[in-house]
Amino acid sequence: MPERLVLQKLLNSALATAIVETGDDQVGGFVTDAVTVADLRTPQQLLAAYGVEGAPQFVDVVRFEQPRLASLRPPSDAPRPWPTFSNGFLRGDSLARVWTMSRARYPYGSEYWRLRSDGEQKVLSRYEGVARGWLNAKQWRPPSPMVGTLARWRGREFFADVVQESVQLTAINDEGLPGFQPVRPNVWSASVPLTDTEIFERVYTAELDGIPVRIVRTSGRTAELLLLTDDPDSARRVGAGLVESGVYEVVVDSARLANTRGVENQLAG
């Protein structure tokens, strides 16, 4: 299997806290080629490449392979109230490509790193897949079936982590299946050959007061939404909050959504 592109995601304090405190497993927005930013070893160097002034004691990043079925596109060149990358590269001399990545689940083996002002880099955590989540995180958050890879295997559907030529299947139910091992209460896992599965994702989109959104999670009558625009005026109109540069989210009553539709994207064999 060919090597996959390794990406780096710069975390703001809210994104870092979400991983450490709640085990958040979703990622998207601005990402860069991890190899071409390897020389940006201090917080000041990395932030400057993003157009941000400052020299904190540390910054946190996640390094991970491009998630299966996640798409990369050039950043928007529209004027925005945050640093933008209209030429598709970070600022300065790094010559690092930057993309906007569609919302996905972190792939198995993603690493959470801390870069310190003295140049030290240290791994703080590692994502061990759907069933186990982030090592040392204070909580495990159940995955959303609306974000990330799923698998069909022997007539059933499971959450799926593709690991080289195998797939870690995760089932969340009261009773396990033959061959599945318990990982935590009501969470079961098994590893099967990739060739025995069908890997896919389901993406649900809708409109909120005319603004295009992606549904990333539902709970009862509420829906967690990712705006499919980075326009600040559109975000203000629907009461969405800025979670990071270029990414707006909002939680609403599902009854407010219109033109809801779903699409299934298949992983090519």
C-alpha positions in Angstrom: 0.0 0.0 0.0 1.5 3.4 -1.0 2.6 5.8 1.8 -0.1 8.3 2.8 0.4 12.0 3.2 1.2 13.0 6.8 -0.5 16.2 7.9 0.0 18.5 10.8 -2.8 20.4 12.5 -2.1 23.4 14.7 -4.4 23.4 17.7 -5.8 26.4 19.4 -6.5 26.2 23.1 -10.1 25.1 22.6 -9.2 22.3 20.2 -6.4 21.1 22.5 -8.7 21.1 25.5 -11.4 19.2 23.6 -8.9 16.4 23.0 -7.5 16.3 26.6 -10.8 16.8 28.5 -13.4 15.1 26.4 -11.5 12.9 23.9 -12.8 14.8 20.9 -12.0 12.7 17.8 -13.0 15.0 14.9 -10.6 17.1 12.8 -10.9 19.5 9.8 -10.0 23.0 8.8 -6.5 24.2 8.0 -3.9 21.5 7.8 -0.3 21.4 6.4 2.2 18.9 5.0 4.0 17.7 8.2 7.3 17.1 6.3 7.6 20.7 5.0 6.9 22.3 8.4 9.4 20.0 10.2 11.9 22.9 10.4 9.4 25.1 12.3 10.4 23.7 15.6 9.5 26.5 18.0 6.1 28.1 18.8 7.2 31.5 17.5 8.4 30.0 14.2 5.2 28.0 13.6 2.8 30.8 14.6 4.7 33.3 12.4 4.1 30.9 9.4 0.4 31.1 10.2 0.5 34.9 10.4 0.1 35.0 14.1 2.4 37.1 16.4 3.5 35.7 19.7 6.1 33.6 21.4 4.3 31.4 24.0 6.2 28.7 25.9 4.5 26.0 23.8 2.0 25.2 21.1 0.3 21.9 20.5 -0.2 20.1 17.1 -1.5 16.8 15.9 0.3 14.8 13.2 -1.7 12.2 11.3 -2.1 10.5 8.0 -4.7 12.0 5.7 -7.9 10.4 6.8 -9.5 7.9 4.4 -12.2 9.7 2.3 -11.3 13.2 3.7 -10.8 15.8 0.9 -8.2 18.6 0.7 -8.9 21.8 -1.1 -7.1 25.1 -1.5 -8.0 27.7 1.2 -10.5 30.4 0.4 -9.0 33.7 -1.0 -11.8 35.8 0.3 -10.9 38.6 2.8 -11.4 37.3 6.3 -10.8 38.7 9.9 -8.1 36.0 10.4 -4.8 35.3 8.5 -5.5 33.6 5.2 -3.4 31.7 2.7 -4.7 32.8 -0.7 -1.6 31.4 -2.5 -2.0 28.0 -0.9 1.1 28.2 1.2 2.0 29.2 4.8 3.7 32.5 5.2 7.5 33.1 5.4 10.1 30.8 3.9 8.7 27.4 4.9 7.1 26.8 1.4 4.6 24.5 3.3 1.4 23.7 1.5 -1.8 24.4 3.4 -5.2 23.0 2.7 -8.7 23.1 4.1 -9.7 19.6 5.0 -13.2 18.3 5.2 -14.4 17.1 8.6 -13.2 13.6 9.4 -12.4 11.4 12.4 -8.7 11.3 13.4 -7.1 8.1 11.9 -5.6 5.4 14.1 -2.1 6.3 15.2 -2.6 10.1 15.2 -0.1 11.8 17.6 -0.6 14.8 19.8 2.7 16.7 20.1 3.8 19.7 22.2 6.4 22.0 20.7 8.3 24.1 23.3 10.2 27.4 23.0 13.5 25.7 23.5 12.9 23.4 20.5 11.9 20.3 22.5 9.1 18.3 20.9 7.3 15.6 22.9 4.4 13.3 22.2 1.6 13.7 24.8 -1.0 11.3 23.4 -1.9 9.0 20.6 -5.2 8.2 19.1 -5.8 4.4 19.5 -9.0 4.2 17.3 -12.7 4.5 17.9 -13.0 2.0 20.8 -10.0 3.3 22.8 -9.8 6.9 21.8 -7.0 9.2 23.0 -4.5 7.8 25.5 -4.6 9.7 28.8 -7.6 11.7 27.8 -9.9 12.4 30.8 -13.0 11.1 28.9 -13.9 8.9 26.0 -16.5 10.5 23.7 -18.7 8.0 21.7 -18.0 8.5 18.0 -20.6 10.1 15.6 -21.8 7.9 12.7 -22.0 11.1 10.7 -18.2 11.7 10.7 -15.5 9.2 9.8 -15.1 5.8 8.3 -17.6 3.0 8.7 -17.4 -0.6 7.5 -19.8 -3.3 6.3 -18.7 -6.7 7.4 -20.8 -9.9 7.2 -24.0 -8.0 6.7 -23.5 -5.6 9.6 -22.2 -2.0 9.9 -19.5 -0.9 12.3 -17.3 2.1 13.1 -14.0 1.4 11.3 -10.3 2.3 11.7 -8.3 1.3 8.7 -4.8 0.2 9.9 -2.6 -0.8 6.9 -4.2 -4.0 5.5 -6.6 -4.6 8.4 -9.7 -2.9 9.9 -10.5 -2.4 13.5 -14.2 -2.8 13.8 -16.0 -1.2 16.7 -19.5 -2.1 17.8 -21.4 -0.1 20.5 -24.2 -2.2 21.9 -25.2 -4.2 25.0 -23.9 -7.5 23.9 -20.7 -8.4 22.0 -20.5 -10.4 18.8 -18.5 -13.6 18.3 -14.8 -12.8 18.0 -15.2 -9.3 19.4 -13.4 -8.3 22.6 -14.8 -5.9 25.2 -12.9 -2.6 25.4 -15.1 -0.6 27.7 -18.7 -1.0 28.8 -20.9 -1.7 25.8 -18.0 -1.2 23.4 -16.6 -4.1 21.5 -13.7 -4.4 19.0 -12.3 -6.9 16.5 -9.7 -6.8 13.8 -10.5 -8.2 10.3 -8.7 -8.1 6.9 -9.4 -4.9 4.9 -10.3 -7.1 1.9 -13.2 -8.6 3.8 -14.9 -5.2 4.3 -16.5 -2.4 2.5 -15.3 1.0 3.8 -17.4 4.1 3.5 -18.6 7.3 5.1 -22.0 9.0 5.3 -22.1 12.7 4.9 -25.4 14.6 5.8 -25.9 18.1 4.7 -28.8 20.5 5.1 -29.7 24.2 5.1 -30.1 26.4 8.2 -31.9 29.6 7.3 -30.5 29.2 3.8 -26.9 28.6 5.0 -25.4 25.3 3.9 -24.3 23.1 6.8 -23.0 19.6 7.5 -24.6 17.6 10.3 -21.8 16.2 12.4 -23.8 14.8 15.4 -27.3 14.5 16.6 -28.7 14.0 20.1 -32.5 13.8 20.6 -34.0 16.8 18.9 -30.7 18.7 18.6 -28.1 18.7 15.8 -24.5 19.8 16.0 -23.7 21.6 12.7 -20.6 22.6 10.8 -21.2 25.6 8.5 -20.1 24.9 5.0 -19.0 28.5 4.6 -16.5 30.6 6.4 -18.4 33.9 5.8 -18.6 35.7 9.2 -21.9 37.5 8.2 -23.6 34.1 7.5 -22.3 32.7 10.8 -23.7 35.7 12.7 -27.1 35.3 11.0 -27.5 31.8 12.4 -25.7 32.3 15.7 -22.7 30.1 14.9 -19.5 30.4 16.9 -15.9 30.5 15.5 -14.1 27.4 16.9 -11.0 28.0 14.9 -10.0 30.2 11.9 -12.4 29.5 9.1 -14.6 27.0 11.0 -18.0 27.9 12.5 -20.2 25.5 14.4 -23.7 25.8 16.0 -26.1 23.5 17.9 -29.8 23.9 16.9 -33.2 22.2 17.1 -33.3 19.7 14.2 -36.7 21.1 13.2 -34.9 24.2 11.9 -33.1 22.3 9.2 -34.3 22.2 5.6 -33.4 20.2 2.5 -31.6 17.5 4.5 -29.8 15.0 2.4 -27.2 12.3 2.8 -24.5 10.8 0.5 -22.4 7.7 0.9 -18.8 7.9 -0.2 -17.0 4.7 -0.8 -13.3 3.9 -0.4 -12.0 2.7 -3.7 -10.7 -0.9 -3.6 
